[in-house]
């Protein structure tokens, strides 16, 4: 296990409309242990195995949620919570594997106490958009696939630089974060977690994430949907 870095906190996410895309924040670039960088893929292997199992479960949930959303105009709560949890897990694993954080991801869905964070909100869906979701998502899916290929090409060079310098350069860190964020938003749209089509990859930077009331955070072990009235992210100073 690698020691947790003492770097900056997650980036701020400003309040956004109810139908906004999936919100994702990452910590800023910070020193990391060279030993953990050297064996990062090996350390991430257990999480990748769990993620594969979760993605299989998510595929079944997407199919069930698609049928339900056509009739109800919204994902069932359990489907939205499960898919949000899998998205959160995948973003954490990607951020750790691609050196955005030195903090080892936890084996639970709890949003707090980890520097990489993902927020979603269950909202109404347009039935026609749900019916045609597979076609509508194709441009974003193609862009996400191309970005992911670029990330895989970039990864060995990023690993070598981080191994020598003990941290990722800020420009490399931001580029990798942007790709992971866009992939999460494209996946969130494809899975009907959000009705918002994937926007650009950028976010506003600051010390702590923020989100409007009603945005959900999955809490282990029950993974219940949190409905917060405070404008601050649960667990952040704004929410206390």
N, C-alpha and C positions, 0 to 999 in steps of 0.2 A: 504494500500500500504506500502511496506517496504522501508526504506531508501536505497539508493544505497550505496554499499560498496565501500570503497576506496582502494581496492586491486590492484594487478598488472594487467597490460593490457593483451590483448589476446596473445596467443602464436604465435611465428613466424612460417610462412610456407614458406620454401625456394622455389625459382623458380624451376619449374618442367616442363617436356615435355608437349606438347600440348594435348596429350591424357591421361594425368594424371587423377586420380580419383578425386572425390569430395573433396575439401579442407575444413576442419573444424577447427576452433580454439576456445579455451575457455580461460577465465581469470584464473589466478592462484588462489590457495586457499586463502581466506581472511575472516576476521571476518564478521559475519552476525547477524542480529537482532534476538534474541531468540523468540520474539513475532511472527515474520513472519515465522520462522521455525516451530513454534508450529501449525500454521494454513496454512502451505504451500499448502497442497492439496486443501483447500477451496479457497485460493487466485488464484490458477491455474485453477480452474473450468471453468471460462468464456473462457479462452484460449482453453481448451480441447473441449468445445462445438464448438467453431469456427473451430478448427482443424478437428473435425469429418466431418463438412460440406465441408471443403477444401479437405479432403481425398476422399470424394465422387466425387467431381469435378475432382480431379486428376485421379481417376480411369477411368472416361470417356475420359480424355485427353490422358492417356496412350494408350487406345485402338485406338483412332484416330491417335496418333503419331506412333503407331506400324504399322498401315496400310500405313501411309505416308512414314515412313522410309524404308519400304520394296521396295517401288517404287523409292523414291528420294535418299536413302542412307544417310539420315540425318533427325533429327526431325525438323519440322517447328519451326521458331523462337518463335511464340506465345506459342507453346507447351513446348519448352525448358524453356522459362521464367516462365510459370505457374508452372511447376513441380519443378523448382529451388526454386520458392517462397514457395511452400508447404513444401519442404525439409527444407528450412531455418526456417519456422514457427515451424515445428515439433521439430527441434533441439533446438530452443530457449525455447520452452515449456518444453522439457525433461530436459534441463540444469537447468531451474528454479525449476521445480518440484523435481528434484533429488539433489538439493542444491549445484550445481556448481557455482551459482551466486545468489546474493541477489537482483539484479536489476530486476524490474518487466518488462516482455517482452512488447514491444509496439504492438499496434494493427495496424501494417502496415508492408509492405514488405521491407522497406528501410534498407539497410545493415549497414549504419553508425549509430553512437551514441548508440550502444549496444555492450556489451563486448563479446557476443557469435556471431561468424561470420561464414558464409558458402559461398564458392565460387565455381562456376561451369564454364565450357566452352563448348560451342556448337561446336562439331567436326563431321567429317564424320563417318558414321557407316558402318560396313560390313553387306551387306544385308542378307547373310546366318546366321551371328551371331544374327541379329535382328529376323529372322524367328525362330531360335531355342532358343531365349532368355529365354523363360519360363523353358526350360530344363537346360540350362547352369547355371542359377542362383540358382538352387536347393541346391548345397552344401553350397554356401554362405548364402542362406536364412535359411538353417537348423542351421548353426553356429550362425547367428544373432538371431534366435529364442531361441537357448539354452543360448546365452549370455543375452538376454532380461529376460529370466526366472531367471537367476542368479542375474540380477539387481533387479528384484522384490523381491527376497529372501533377498538380501543385503540391500534394501531400509529401512526397519524398524530399523535395527541396525544403519545404517548411520544417520537416523533421530534422534535417541536417543542420539548418540554420539554428533552430531551437536547441539542438544538442550542443552546438558550439557556443552559442551566446547565452544559453540558460533561459531563454524566453523568446517568444515570437515578436518580430518587429510589429509596430502598431499597424502599418499598412497591410501586412499579411494577416494579422489578427482580424482586422475589419473586413477584409475580403472574404475570409473563411466564414466569419459570422454572418455576412450578408447572404452567402450561398445557403448556409444551413437554415437561416430564417426564411428565405424564399421557399426552400423545399418544404418546410413545415407549413407555410401558408398555402402552398399549392396542394399539399396533402390534405390539409384541413378543409379546403374547398371541395376537393374530390370526395372526401368522406362526409360532406354535408354538415360538418361541425360549424361552418359559417356560410352565410349566403354571399359574403363579399368576395369578389374575384381577387386573386392575388395581386397586390400592388407592388411597388418597388421594394428593395431589400433593406432600406435604411431605417434607422430609428433615431430618436433624440437621445443625446447622452447627458447623464447626470449621475447622481449617487445612488438613487433608489428608484425602483419601478413604481409607477402609479397607474391606477385603472379606475374607471367609474364604478359606482355601486352596481351590484348584480352580476359582475364577472365572477366566474367560478374557479375554484381551486379544489383539486381532488385531495382529500385528506385520508391517509391510511389510519386504521385498516379498513374502515367502512367505505372509504371513497365517496363520501356524501357531498352533495353540491352545496357550496358555501354561497350565501347571498348576503353580501356586505353592503351596508349603507354608507360606510365611510369612503371618501374618495381615495384613500390610501390603500396600497396593496396590503393584504393580510400579513401581519408580521413586520411591516415596515414602520418607521417612526411616524409616517403620516397617519397610519391606522391606529396608533396607540394613543 
